[in-house]
Amino acid sequence: MHKLIAIWSHPRSMSTALERLMRERGDLTCLHEPFMYHYYIGEGRGAFPGFDVDPAHPTEYAAIRDMLVDKAGAGPVCFKDMPYYVMPRIAEDPAFLSRLTHAFLIRHPMASILSYHKLDPKMSLHEIGLETQWQLFEAVQAAGLPAVVVEAETVRADARATMRVFWEALGLDWREEAFDWGEPPKDWGQVSAWHENATTSSGIRCADAEEMVRVEMEFEAAVADGAGHLRDYLDHHLPYYQRLSEAALQV
């Protein structure tokens, strides 16, 4: 039975860059947010800006789940998705939950909320994603399954060292070719506006020492400019980020 790896992320967590590293390994069939179709199309949970819908993609939870399992019958599969697309449905589906190898990618919510706000000022509290990410993490642990947590800031600080530990935790071998990026994946075109950095970059961009200071200044400026709800979003999701961070890989 081949691996079926789920990378559970939250919006603007550098998840597409991590997905790019998984794709460039060359030994995994990778899918980009397949359950987005369930959440936004199948359940009609509002509009997602910049989502160019593929009419051939399944839109129901069970059909997407079965598609992933079928693909993993032919070879190892990795998909990146958001827990709020599938919770609580996946927690009530123990066969699928236990079929997956679970990884969680987190980023400090001040940075992810600010980045999300720039692309979609109408994003909801729920779509920030860290609360539901924690709920899924708890469900995985309650089922007695391993869960690998990695922080975006750790990947950016030392991509090779972090990915070595991350891949070992997932049972994958080292692939140096993953760090040399070529043409962007074709299926990213459906949400291209959201992934410009990962599309145009040739590798992981290291963060400079002053980046978080600039993020904090921009965040406070946005709040002062009328986006006071961003602070409410941060206060709500920060505890879930902190709990997940306590379980993160140490590199």
Secondary structure, DSSP 8 states (H G I E B T S, - for coil): ---EEEEE--TTSSHHHHHHHHHHTSSSEEEE-TTHIIIIIIS-----TT----TTS--SHHHHHHHHHHHHHHS-EEEEE-HHHHTTGGGG-HHHHHHSEEEEEE--HHHHHHHHHHH-TT--TGGG-HHHHHHHHHHHHHTT--EEEEEHHHHHH-HHHHHHHHHHHHT----GGGGS--S--GGGGGGGGG-HHHHH-SS-----TTHHHHHHHHHHHHHHTT-THHHHHHHHHHHHHHHHHHTB---
